[in-house]
Amino acid sequence: MEASGSNRRFVDRLGQRGSLWDALNRPGRTKNGQARAGYSDPDEDVWKEERVGPESQPVEPEGTTWRRPNVLKWVFFLVVILYVAISYYHAPILKRVGRFLIVEHTPQKSELIVCLAGSNVDRALAAADAYKQGLAPKVFVSREKVPDGYEFLQQRGVSYPESRDLLVMALKAQGVPESALVISDVPVKNTQEEAVVVTAFIKENHYRSVILITSPIHSRRAWLTFKRVIDNKETKIFVLPTSHSGFNPENWWANRQYVGDVMLEYEKLTYDTLKNLW
């Protein structure tokens, strides 16, 4: 019987190394020619490679694989760069954050001073200073919404002053006469509602100039809100932040109270901006 091609190649290789008998009696085989367990014959390995052939080997799929170590390396590198930049430039960045909230105009003689509700002490000081400097003949005082339970105190005969009453008391104590005070009876709960009430009074009296007294951290939002509500280019709006506030844009982040105030103010600014886009 004629040997097949693969068997012939196997025999030819065996012939190169010696006789068939020698091949069968090699150390890795038993007497009947069987391969011993655990023994690997190099000639037989070559024969198996020729039988299998390169075309029958598994082919790896083509394409670019994602190299996770390289991506993580770049992410780590960017994080380090960002950390170094923030560590080195955090003071200038935070100073800009604080300064952006402050809007201050050169005070000019106007027809009305508006002491915005919220922070009575420092704003009352600034409003009294502006009045005594002759910047305006009238001071407008808003009425904040009373706290929960206020009516129950009145029913029980408890005399508890409103925020507006405390502001009026502080202004009078500094020399602002009652005749110069415009005290509103309309309760307001935010800057938007306060601007609506003041705008109605301005239009009713045909005023063309107004000075807003508020806290430095609140000055930009107050200015933007009143500009939007008044909506009259002929009415001049001057913002005069109180100088009696402890807020300092140069180091506000060192005070936990102002950290919270700045974050809240930016949140309100963002909300007002998005709300008025539509």
Number of C-alpha atoms within 10 A of each C-alpha: 3 6 9 9 10 13 13 12 15 17 17 13 15 18 13 8 12 11 12 12 10 12 16 17 15 13 13 16 16 13 10 8 13 11 17 12 9 7 10 11 15 9 13 14 11 13 17 13 11 13 14 11 9 10 7 8 8 7 8 6 7 6 6 6 7 8 8 8 9 10 11 11 10 11 12 12 12 12 11 12 12 12 13 12 11 13 10 11 11 13 14 11 11 16 16 13 16 21 15 13 19 19 19 16 11 7 12 16 16 19 18 22 28 22 24 25 23 20 14 20 15 18 28 27 20 22 28 20 17 22 19 14 10 12 19 20 17 21 28 21 23 26 22 20 14 15 9 8 8 14 12 10 12 11 9 8 9 11 10 10 10 14 19 22 15 13 23 22 14 18 26 15 11 14 12 21 13 14 9 15 17 17 15 16 12 12 15 19 13 12 18 16 15 22 23 16 18 21 18 13 15 18 12 9 10 11 16 16 18 24 27 24 27 29 27 25 25 22 22 21 22 24 21 14 21 19 17 13 17 19 11 11 9 10 16 15 20 21 24 26 25 24 14 14 17 13 19 16 20 15 13 19 18 10 12 9 11 19 14 11 15 20 11 12 17 16 12 13 19 12 11 15 14 10 9 8 6 5
